[in-house]
C-alpha cells in the first residue's frame, strides 16, 4: 500500500491507495484463491473502505468520549444458581437417537485421528 507523504501510516489522513498486488498478498496470507474479476472487485472495495477511513480520520474528535455502543446499555444480571428444568429422561426423549443414559451421535473422528 502506498500513502502519499504519510510514511505508509494508515492512521494519518491523506490519500491511501491499495493495489491489486496488495489484495493478492492479503488473499495469499488468508489462503484465498481469487479470480482476476474478484481481484479487481476487492481492490475497488478495499480502496473505497480505506478512502472512507481516511475521510473519518479528518474529523476533529477532541473532547469526544470513546464509546462501545451508541446507546446507553446496561447489563441485567441474575444470580447464577443451578436449577433443574428437565430430567435426564425428558432430555433423552427429545434426542433423535439415544441409548440411555447417553445420546447417540454421528461419528466425527476416524480411528486413526489420534484423539
WOFENVEN-V420383 format. One record per run of one state. SS is the DSSP state (hx for helix, st for strand, lp for the rest). FROM is the first residue (numbers start at 0). TO is the last residue. If there is no record, write none. Layout:
BEGIN
ss:SS from:FROM to:TO
ss:SS from:FROM to:TO
END
This chain:
BEGIN
ss:lp from:0 to:0
ss:st from:1 to:2
ss:lp from:3 to:14
ss:st from:15 to:16
ss:lp from:17 to:18
ss:hx from:19 to:28
ss:lp from:29 to:34
ss:hx from:35 to:55
ss:lp from:56 to:86
ss:hx from:87 to:92
ss:lp from:93 to:96
ss:st from:97 to:98
ss:lp from:99 to:100
ss:st from:101 to:102
ss:lp from:103 to:114
END
